Amino acid sequence: MLDEAGRVVGYQDLDKIGETLRPVLLRRRKSEVLTQLPARVAKTIFVPTANVNPRFPQNCLQFSNPTVDQKTGILYVPFLRFSNANQDFIQMLISEDAGDTFHFAKFNIPGAPDPTVMPVTQPGELTACGGTNIRLTIHGLANPGPGNR
């Protein structure tokens, strides 16, 4: 129903419209759907231990976002192992049973210290930054100041 300016002020025959749409319209309420969903599950994925080989000291891990393959349902958890040595590594945990068990992806890269790591070479050189801190740094030319070349 419209007023004199053409604005909607009410509806009529809603029951008739509902009956007409009922065979083709699917309407579900949250209360109906919640009973059909599995319980929410939270999983704790423990960080893999550092490499015990002293040639490959590791100072931290950085996880990226876990990804689930939409076709296979396989869960992939990639992470980067930062090192105090010249080489960092990528590793990836894989679960084919919704996170109940994990195994490492095998990259089998020649020269890598382990078949489950992929070497990542970053530019720069290791620089002592005071104390026991060592950081990868890139050195350039001295800055001559603004406007000077």
TORBANU-930771 format. One record per atom (N, C-alpha, C, O): residue in three letters; x, y negated, z. Coordinates in steps of 0.1 Angstrom, whole numbers, padded with zeros to 4 digits, always signed. Atoms other than C-alpha are relative to their C-alpha. Example, Ala and Ser with C-alpha at 12.3 -4.5 7.8 and 13.67 -1.06 7.14 Angstrom:
<rs>
ALA+0009+0012+0000
ALA+0123+0045+0078
ALA+0009-0012+0000
ALA+0019-0012+0007
SER-0009+0011+0000
SER+0137+0011+0071
SER-0008-0011+0008
SER-0003-0022+0009
</rs>
This chain:
<rs>
MET+0008+0012+0000
MET+0000+0000+0000
MET+0009-0012+0000
MET+0019-0013+0007
LEU-0008+0012+0001
LEU+0013-0034-0009
LEU-0008-0012+0005
LEU-0020-0013+0005
ASP+0006+0013-0004
ASP+0006-0069+0005
ASP-0001-0009-0013
ASP+0003-0005-0024
GLU+0002+0009+0011
GLU-0002-0099-0017
GLU+0013-0005-0007
GLU+0013-0009-0018
ALA-0013+0004+0006
ALA+0035-0106-0022
ALA+0007+0013-0007
ALA+0018+0011-0013
GLY-0005-0012+0007
GLY+0041-0070-0035
GLY+0009+0008+0009
GLY+0016+0017+0004
ARG-0008-0008-0010
ARG+0059-0057-0003
ARG-0007+0012+0005
ARG-0019+0011+0007
VAL+0006-0012-0005
VAL+0053-0022+0010
VAL-0004-0003+0015
VAL+0005-0007+0023
VAL+0005+0002-0014
VAL+0032-0024+0042
VAL-0006+0012+0006
VAL-0009+0013+0018
GLY+0005-0012-0005
GLY+0020+0011+0045
GLY+0000+0011-0011
GLY+0003+0008-0023
TYR-0001-0011+0009
TYR+0017+0045+0028
TYR-0014+0007+0001
TYR-0021+0007+0011
GLN+0012-0007+0000
GLN-0013+0066+0018
GLN+0002+0014-0007
GLN+0011+0015-0015
ASP-0001-0014+0005
ASP-0018+0103+0009
ASP+0013+0007+0002
ASP+0018+0014-0007
LEU-0012-0007-0003
LEU+0014+0114+0026
LEU-0001+0015+0001
LEU+0008+0022-0003
ASP+0003-0014-0001
ASP-0001+0148+0033
ASP+0000+0006-0014
ASP+0006+0017-0016
LYS+0001-0005+0014
LYS-0008+0153-0004
LYS+0013+0001-0006
LYS+0017+0010-0013
ILE-0013+0000+0006
ILE+0027+0143-0014
ILE+0008+0011+0006
ILE+0016+0018-0001
GLY-0007-0011-0006
GLY+0041+0167+0012
GLY-0003+0014-0005
GLY+0006+0022-0007
GLU+0004-0013+0006
GLU+0021+0196-0001
GLU+0005+0002-0014
GLU+0009+0013-0018
THR-0005-0001+0014
THR+0031+0188-0037
THR+0015+0004+0000
THR+0020+0012-0008
LEU-0015-0002-0001
LEU+0069+0188-0027
LEU+0004+0012+0007
LEU+0015+0017+0005
ARG-0004-0011-0008
ARG+0068+0217-0003
ARG+0007+0012-0007
ARG+0017+0017-0002
PRO-0007-0011+0007
PRO+0077+0244-0029
PRO+0014-0002-0005
PRO+0022+0007-0007
VAL-0013+0003+0006
VAL+0107+0226-0042
VAL+0010-0008+0010
VAL+0021-0010+0006
LEU-0008+0008-0009
LEU+0120+0206-0012
LEU+0004+0009+0012
LEU-0004+0015+0019
LEU-0005-0007-0012
LEU+0142+0222+0015
LEU+0004-0010+0010
LEU+0013-0019+0008
ARG-0003+0009-0011
ARG+0142+0203+0047
ARG+0003+0008+0012
ARG-0005+0017+0016
ARG-0004-0007-0012
ARG+0161+0216+0077
ARG+0004-0010+0011
ARG+0010-0020+0008
ARG-0003+0009-0011
ARG+0164+0200+0111
ARG+0013+0006+0007
ARG+0016+0018+0006
LYS-0012-0003-0007
LYS+0196+0200+0131
LYS-0002+0011+0010
LYS+0006+0021+0011
SER+0003-0010-0010
SER+0180+0221+0158
SER-0002+0014-0006
SER+0001+0024+0001
GLU+0001-0013+0007
GLU+0172+0248+0133
GLU+0013+0006-0005
GLU+0016+0018-0004
VAL-0013-0004+0006
VAL+0206+0249+0117
VAL+0010+0004+0010
VAL+0018+0013+0008
LEU-0010-0003-0010
LEU+0227+0249+0149
LEU-0001+0014+0005
LEU+0010+0020+0008
THR+0002-0014-0005
THR+0213+0283+0159
THR+0006+0010-0011
THR+0009+0022-0007
GLN-0005-0009+0011
GLN+0226+0298+0125
GLN+0015-0002-0002
GLN+0021+0006-0009
LEU-0015+0002+0002
LEU+0262+0285+0128
LEU+0008+0008+0010
LEU+0003+0010+0022
PRO-0008-0007-0010
PRO+0290+0304+0145
PRO+0005-0010+0010
PRO+0005-0022+0008
ALA-0005+0009-0011
ALA+0304+0290+0177
ALA+0013-0007-0005
ALA+0021-0001-0012
ARG-0012+0008+0003
ARG+0331+0263+0174
ARG+0012+0007+0006
ARG+0011+0011+0018
VAL-0012-0006-0005
VAL+0366+0277+0178
VAL+0011-0010+0000
VAL+0014-0016-0010
ALA-0012+0008+0000
ALA+0397+0258+0189
ALA+0012+0010+0001
ALA+0012+0019+0010
LYS-0011-0009+0000
LYS+0430+0275+0182
LYS+0013-0008+0003
LYS+0015-0019-0002
THR-0013+0006-0003
THR+0464+0267+0196
THR+0011+0007-0008
THR+0012+0020-0006
ILE-0011-0007+0008
ILE+0493+0274+0172
ILE+0013-0004+0006
ILE+0016-0016+0007
PHE-0012+0003-0006
PHE+0525+0276+0190
PHE+0012-0002-0010
PHE+0013+0004-0020
VAL-0011+0004+0009
VAL+0556+0260+0175
VAL+0010+0011+0000
VAL+0014+0017+0010
PRO-0010-0010+0001
PRO+0581+0285+0162
PRO+0013-0005+0007
PRO+0016-0017+0007
THR-0012+0004-0008
THR+0613+0286+0182
THR+0011-0005-0010
THR+0010-0002-0022
ALA-0011+0006+0008
ALA+0644+0268+0169
ALA+0009+0012-0004
ALA+0009+0022+0002
ASN-0010-0009+0005
ASN+0670+0287+0149
ASN+0011+0002+0010
ASN+0017-0008+0014
VAL-0010-0002-0010
VAL+0694+0303+0174
VAL+0014-0001-0006
VAL+0024-0002+0002
ASN-0013+0001+0006
ASN+0722+0301+0149
ASN+0006-0014+0002
ASN+0000-0024-0003
PRO-0005+0013-0003
PRO+0745+0273+0161
PRO+0004-0008-0013
PRO+0007-0020-0012
ARG-0003+0008+0013
ARG+0754+0264+0124
ARG-0012-0008-0004
ARG-0010-0017-0013
PHE+0012+0007+0005
PHE+0718+0252+0120
PHE-0007-0006+0012
PHE-0019-0002+0015
PRO+0007+0005-0012
PRO+0710+0231+0151
PRO-0012-0008-0004
PRO-0012-0016-0014
GLN+0012+0007+0003
GLN+0675+0217+0151
GLN-0004-0010+0011
GLN-0003-0006+0023
ASN+0003+0009-0011
ASN+0664+0186+0170
ASN-0015-0003+0000
ASN-0019-0009+0010
CYS+0014+0002-0001
CYS+0627+0185+0161
CYS-0008+0007-0011
CYS-0002+0010-0021
LEU+0009-0006+0011
LEU+0597+0199+0141
LEU-0010-0011-0002
LEU-0014-0018+0006
GLN+0011+0009+0004
GLN+0572+0178+0122
GLN-0010+0009-0008
GLN-0007+0014-0018
PHE+0011-0008+0007
PHE+0539+0195+0113
PHE-0008-0009-0009
PHE-0009-0021-0006
SER+0009+0008+0009
SER+0518+0183+0084
SER-0014+0006+0002
SER-0016+0015+0011
ASN+0013-0005-0002
ASN+0481+0190+0080
ASN-0002+0014-0004
ASN+0003+0017-0016
PRO+0003-0013+0005
PRO+0471+0226+0079
PRO-0010+0000-0011
PRO-0019-0009-0011
THR+0009+0000+0012
THR+0453+0235+0047
THR-0006+0014-0002
THR+0001+0024+0000
VAL+0006-0013+0003
VAL+0428+0263+0039
VAL-0003+0000-0015
VAL-0009-0009-0020
ASP+0003-0002+0014
ASP+0427+0276+0004
ASP-0015+0003-0001
ASP-0020+0013+0005
GLN+0014-0002+0001
GLN+0390+0273-0006
GLN-0005+0013-0006
GLN-0015+0018-0003
LYS+0004-0013+0007
LYS+0390+0304-0028
LYS+0003+0012+0009
LYS-0005+0022+0009
THR-0004-0012-0007
THR+0409+0328-0006
THR-0002+0000+0015
THR-0002+0010+0022
GLY+0001+0001-0014
GLY+0404+0314+0029
GLY+0013+0001+0008
GLY+0013+0001+0020
ILE-0013-0001-0006
ILE+0441+0316+0036
ILE+0004-0013+0006
ILE+0002-0024+0000
LEU-0004+0012-0007
LEU+0454+0291+0062
LEU+0015-0002-0002
LEU+0023+0007+0001
TYR-0014+0004+0002
TYR+0487+0273+0054
TYR+0003-0011+0010
TYR-0003-0021+0011
VAL-0005+0010-0009
VAL+0506+0254+0081
VAL+0014-0003-0003
VAL+0023+0004+0002
PRO-0014+0004+0004
PRO+0537+0237+0066
PRO+0006-0009+0011
PRO-0001-0017+0017
PHE-0006+0009-0009
PHE+0562+0220+0088
PHE+0015-0002-0004
PHE+0020+0006-0012
LEU-0013+0004+0003
LEU+0596+0203+0085
LEU+0009+0002+0012
LEU+0006-0004+0023
ARG-0010-0001-0011
ARG+0626+0213+0107
ARG+0011-0009-0003
ARG+0019-0008-0012
PHE-0011+0009+0001
PHE+0648+0184+0112
PHE+0012+0005+0007
PHE+0011+0013+0016
SER-0012-0006-0005
SER+0684+0192+0118
SER+0010-0011+0004
SER+0010-0022-0001
ASN-0012+0009-0003
ASN+0715+0176+0134
ASN+0011+0003-0010
ASN+0021-0004-0010
ALA-0010-0003+0010
ALA+0734+0192+0105
ALA-0003-0008-0013
ALA-0012-0016-0013
ASN+0002+0007+0012
ASN+0735+0181+0069
ASN-0013+0004-0008
ASN-0016-0002-0018
GLN+0011-0006+0007
GLN+0704+0201+0059
GLN-0012+0001+0009
GLN-0012+0006+0020
ASP+0013-0003-0006
ASP+0667+0200+0069
ASP-0007+0011-0008
ASP-0003+0014-0019
PHE+0007-0012+0006
PHE+0643+0228+0061
PHE-0015-0001+0001
PHE-0020-0006+0011
ILE+0015-0002+0000
ILE+0606+0233+0052
ILE-0002+0015+0003
ILE+0004+0024-0003
GLN+0005-0014-0002
GLN+0589+0264+0066
GLN-0015-0001+0000
GLN-0021-0012+0002
MET+0015-0001+0000
MET+0553+0275+0063
MET-0005+0012+0006
MET-0001+0023+0003
LEU+0007-0011-0006
LEU+0532+0296+0085
LEU-0013+0003-0008
LEU-0020-0006-0013
ILE+0012-0004+0008
ILE+0504+0316+0067
ILE-0008+0010+0009
ILE-0003+0019+0016
SER+0009-0009-0007
SER+0474+0332+0083
SER-0011+0005-0010
SER-0018-0004-0017
GLU+0011-0005+0009
GLU+0450+0355+0063
GLU-0012+0005+0008
GLU-0021+0011+0003
ASP+0011-0005-0008
ASP+0427+0362+0093
ASP-0005-0012+0009
ASP-0007-0009+0021
ALA+0006+0012-0007
ALA+0415+0327+0103
ALA+0008-0004+0013
ALA+0003-0009+0022
GLY-0009+0005-0011
GLY+0445+0320+0126
GLY+0002+0010+0011
GLY+0009+0006+0021
ASP-0003-0010-0010
ASP+0446+0352+0146
ASP+0014+0004+0000
ASP+0020+0006+0011
THR-0014-0004+0001
THR+0480+0362+0133
THR+0006-0009-0011
THR-0001-0014-0020
PHE-0007+0008+0010
PHE+0506+0343+0113
PHE+0013+0007-0004
PHE+0018+0015+0003
HIS-0013-0004+0005
HIS+0537+0351+0092
HIS+0006-0011-0008
HIS-0002-0020-0013
PHE-0006+0011+0008
PHE+0562+0329+0075
PHE+0000+0003-0015
PHE+0001+0015-0019
ALA-0001-0001+0014
ALA+0561+0323+0038
ALA+0014+0003-0003
ALA+0023-0002+0004
LYS-0014-0003+0005
LYS+0592+0337+0020
LYS+0002-0008-0013
LYS-0004-0005-0023
PHE-0004+0008+0012
PHE+0608+0313-0004
PHE+0012+0007-0008
PHE+0013+0005-0020
ASN-0012-0007+0006
ASN+0640+0334-0010
ASN+0008-0008-0009
ASN+0011-0005-0021
ILE-0008+0009+0008
ILE+0660+0305-0022
ILE+0015+0003+0002
ILE+0020+0004+0013
PRO-0014-0004-0001
PRO+0696+0314-0030
PRO+0008-0011+0008
PRO+0006-0023+0006
GLY-0008+0009-0008
GLY+0721+0299-0005
GLY-0007-0005+0013
GLY+0000-0011+0021
ALA+0007+0004-0013
ALA+0694+0292+0022
ALA+0004+0010+0011
ALA+0006+0021+0008
PRO-0004-0008-0011
PRO+0703+0305+0056
PRO-0010+0011+0004
PRO-0007+0021+0011
ASP+0011-0010-0003
ASP+0670+0325+0058
ASP-0010+0000-0011
ASP-0012-0011-0017
PRO+0009+0000+0012
PRO+0645+0336+0032
PRO-0013-0008+0003
PRO-0021-0010-0006
THR+0012+0007-0003
THR+0617+0318+0051
THR+0002-0015+0000
THR-0008-0023+0004
VAL-0002+0014+0000
VAL+0632+0283+0048
VAL+0003-0005-0014
VAL+0010+0002-0022
MET-0003+0007+0012
MET+0633+0259+0019
MET+0009-0012+0003
MET+0004-0021+0010
PRO-0009+0011-0003
PRO+0663+0235+0021
PRO-0006-0013-0006
PRO-0011-0013-0017
VAL+0004+0013+0005
VAL+0654+0198+0018
VAL+0012-0009+0002
VAL+0017-0011+0013
THR-0012+0008-0001
THR+0683+0175+0010
THR-0004-0015+0000
THR-0011-0019-0010
GLN+0003+0014-0001
GLN+0679+0139+0021
GLN+0012-0008-0003
GLN+0024-0003-0001
PRO-0011+0008+0003
PRO+0701+0111+0008
PRO+0006-0006+0013
PRO-0001-0008+0022
GLY-0007+0007-0011
GLY+0726+0095+0031
GLY+0011+0008+0007
GLY+0014+0019+0002
GLU-0010-0007-0008
GLU+0752+0105+0057
GLU-0004-0001+0015
GLU-0010-0010+0019
LEU+0002+0000-0014
LEU+0751+0114+0093
LEU+0008-0010+0007
LEU+0020-0011+0005
THR-0007+0011-0006
THR+0760+0085+0115
THR-0003+0001+0015
THR-0014+0003+0019
ALA+0002+0001-0015
ALA+0766+0084+0153
ALA-0006-0013+0004
ALA-0001-0023+0000
CYS+0008+0012-0004
CYS+0741+0060+0168
CYS+0001-0002+0015
CYS-0009-0008+0021
GLY-0001+0002-0015
GLY+0753+0060+0204
GLY-0004+0012+0007
GLY-0014+0019+0004
GLY+0004-0012-0008
GLY+0753+0088+0229
GLY+0001+0012-0009
GLY+0010+0014-0016
THR+0001-0012+0009
THR+0743+0121+0213
THR-0009-0002-0012
THR-0012+0008-0019
ASN+0009+0003+0012
ASN+0720+0104+0187
ASN+0008+0000-0013
ASN+0018-0008-0014
ILE-0005+0000+0013
ILE+0729+0112+0152
ILE-0011-0002-0010
ILE-0021+0005-0009
ARG+0011+0003+0009
ARG+0708+0098+0124
ARG+0005+0000-0014
ARG+0017-0003-0017
LEU-0003+0000+0014
LEU+0708+0101+0086
LEU-0002-0015-0004
LEU-0013-0020-0003
THR+0001+0015+0004
THR+0716+0066+0073
THR+0005-0001-0015
THR+0013+0007-0020
ILE-0005+0003+0014
ILE+0721+0051+0038
ILE+0007-0014+0001
ILE+0001-0023+0007
HIS-0008+0012-0001
HIS+0748+0025+0036
HIS+0000-0007-0014
HIS+0001-0001-0024
GLY-0001+0008+0012
GLY+0747-0004+0011
GLY+0011-0010+0001
GLY+0019-0009+0010
LEU-0010+0011+0000
LEU+0768-0034+0004
LEU-0004-0009+0012
LEU-0016-0010+0016
ALA+0003+0010-0011
ALA+0771-0060+0032
ALA-0009-0011-0005
ALA-0008-0015-0017
ASN+0009+0010+0004
ASN+0743-0085+0031
ASN+0007-0014+0001
ASN+0011-0018+0012
PRO-0008+0013+0000
PRO+0759-0118+0020
PRO-0009-0012+0006
PRO-0004-0023+0008
GLY+0008+0011-0005
GLY+0729-0138+0033
GLY-0010-0005-0011
GLY-0008-0002-0022
PRO+0010+0005+0009
PRO+0699-0156+0017
PRO+0007-0009-0011
PRO+0014-0018-0008
GLY-0004+0009+0011
GLY+0706-0171-0017
GLY+0014+0003-0005
GLY+0019-0003-0015
ASN-0014-0003+0004
ASN+0742-0156-0020
ASN+0000+0013-0006
ASN-0007+0022-0003
ARG-0001-0013+0007
ARG+0751-0129-0044
ARG+0013+0005+0001
ARG+0016+0016-0005
</rs>
